[in-house]
Amino acid sequence: MTSVRLKFLRHPGWIGATLGVFVFATLCFTLLAPWQFRRHEEKKLTNATIEASAHSTPTPIDRLLRPDQQPGPDQEWHQVSMRGRYLDKGEVVLRLRVVQGQPAYEVLTPFELAGGGIAIVDRGYLTPGQNNSLPDYPAPPTGEVDLVARTHSDQVDRDNREPLRLDGRVQLYTADSQQVARVAGIQARPGVFSLSPDQPGLLKALPLPEVDLGPHLSYALQWLAFGAMAILAWGYYAWQEMSTGTPREKVNVARMLAQDEAAKH
């Protein structure tokens, strides 16, 4: 009798619905929800790093990072100290930037370290002039200076856009130390270092990002709920089908029961 009631599961419509429900639920439980949980943990780590570095004592750059080391999640946003001089001839501008919701340019300048090597320093941002043109801005100071800056990993331009020259400056699309180095014809250490407030050569200091966990935890819980709801809905409708069946199925069941009775006699 039970096998008769479950015959509806062989119907193409039910086969497709069952596969769809369980594939969707599997994705919710094994991919979508875990991905959002990971994003939540990454955001927590970033926020903790930003908060910890806000008032921390700067670490000498070579103590935090090897000369060939790309800043990773554990070094991102840390404050570092460095001594050296600006190489303004290798300076470039980042275009199409957004700071606090407004269009901006950023200025990247090579900085020759007193202990050897060159770091790419983000001197801050500029507000565009008329027609989004690049405004005039002061050159970096000459001579040896001490700086405090925050570490950032290099950005990746997935469109592989080439540098261009506008308003008398070489302009790039991403903060990538190695692209700056190629344009300037120098060797630079990985990462970009944005100046902290009140530093020599600073234009307008880039603000720290808001310390906000975002919606990732709620999204993760929603995906878990969606997966569970899909299975529960499938179970409910399957139970309804088993309990009532369609008129055609009722006829089939009655016919089979009649055949069974006839066979007994």
WOTA-V995192 format. One record per backbone hydrogen bond with DSSP energy under -0.5 kcal/mol. CO is the residue of the C=O (numbers start at 1). NH is the residue of the N-H. E is the energy in kcal/mol with one decimal. If there is no record, write none. Layout:
# WOTA-V995192
[[CO:NH:E] [CO:NH:E]]
This chain:
# WOTA-V995192
[[1:5:-2.1] [2:6:-1.8] [4:7:-1.3] [5:8:-0.6] [6:9:-1.7] [7:10:-2.1] [8:11:-1.7] [11:15:-2.6] [12:16:-2.5] [13:17:-2.3] [14:18:-2.8] [15:19:-2.4] [16:20:-2.5] [17:21:-2.7] [18:22:-2.4] [19:23:-2.4] [20:24:-2.3] [21:25:-2.6] [22:26:-2.0] [23:27:-2.3] [24:28:-2.3] [25:29:-2.5] [26:30:-2.5] [27:31:-2.1] [27:32:-2.6] [28:33:-2.1] [31:35:-2.1] [32:36:-1.9] [33:37:-2.4] [34:38:-2.4] [35:39:-2.3] [36:40:-2.2] [37:41:-2.2] [38:42:-2.7] [39:43:-2.4] [40:44:-2.2] [41:45:-2.3] [42:46:-2.5] [43:47:-2.7] [44:48:-2.5] [45:49:-2.3] [46:50:-2.6] [47:51:-2.7] [48:52:-2.4] [49:53:-2.1] [50:54:-1.3] [51:55:-0.6] [53:56:-0.7] [59:81:-1.8] [60:63:-1.5] [60:64:-1.6] [61:65:-2.5] [66:69:-1.9] [72:75:-1.4] [72:76:-1.9] [75:78:-2.0] [78:151:-2.1] [79:59:-2.4] [80:149:-2.4] [81:61:-2.2] [82:147:-3.1] [83:114:-3.4] [84:145:-3.2] [85:112:-2.6] [86:88:-0.6] [87:90:-1.7] [87:110:-0.6] [88:91:-1.5] [92:108:-2.5] [93:95:-0.5] [93:172:-2.9] [94:106:-1.6] [97:104:-2.2] [99:102:-1.7] [102:99:-3.0] [104:97:-1.8] [105:126:-2.6] [106:94:-3.5] [106:108:-0.5] [107:123:-2.9] [108:92:-2.6] [109:121:-2.6] [110:87:-2.9] [111:113:-0.6] [111:119:-2.6] [112:85:-1.9] [113:116:-1.6] [117:113:-2.6] [118:189:-2.9] [119:111:-2.7] [119:121:-0.7] [120:193:-2.5] [121:109:-3.0] [121:123:-0.8] [122:195:-2.5] [123:203:-2.9] [124:107:-1.9] [125:204:-0.6] [126:105:-2.1] [129:132:-1.4] [130:133:-1.5] [133:129:-3.1] [133:135:-0.5] [141:86:-0.5] [145:84:-2.2] [146:200:-0.5] [147:82:-2.2] [148:196:-2.4] [149:80:-3.2] [150:194:-2.0] [151:77:-2.8] [152:192:-2.3] [156:158:-0.9] [157:160:-1.6] [164:166:-0.6] [164:171:-3.7] [166:169:-2.2] [169:166:-2.2] [170:93:-2.5] [171:164:-2.0] [172:95:-2.9] [174:176:-1.7] [175:155:-2.3] [175:177:-0.5] [176:180:-2.1] [177:181:-2.4] [178:182:-2.0] [179:183:-2.2] [180:184:-2.5] [181:185:-1.3] [181:186:-2.3] [191:120:-0.6] [192:152:-1.4] [192:194:-0.6] [193:122:-2.5] [194:150:-2.9] [196:199:-0.6] [199:202:-2.0] [204:125:-2.2] [210:212:-1.4] [213:216:-0.6] [215:219:-2.5] [216:220:-2.3] [217:221:-2.2] [218:222:-2.1] [219:223:-2.4] [220:224:-2.0] [221:225:-2.4] [222:226:-3.0] [223:227:-2.3] [224:228:-2.3] [225:229:-3.0] [226:230:-2.3] [227:231:-1.8] [228:232:-2.6] [229:233:-2.8] [230:234:-2.2] [231:235:-2.6] [232:236:-2.6] [233:237:-2.5] [234:238:-2.2] [235:239:-2.4] [236:240:-2.5] [237:241:-2.2] [238:242:-2.4] [239:243:-2.6] [240:244:-2.5] [240:245:-0.8] [241:245:-0.5] [246:250:-2.3] [247:251:-2.1] [248:252:-2.2] [249:253:-2.8] [250:254:-2.7] [251:255:-2.5] [252:256:-2.3] [253:257:-2.4] [254:258:-2.3] [255:259:-2.2] [256:260:-2.1] [257:261:-2.3] [258:262:-2.5] [259:263:-2.1] [260:264:-1.6] [261:265:-1.3]]
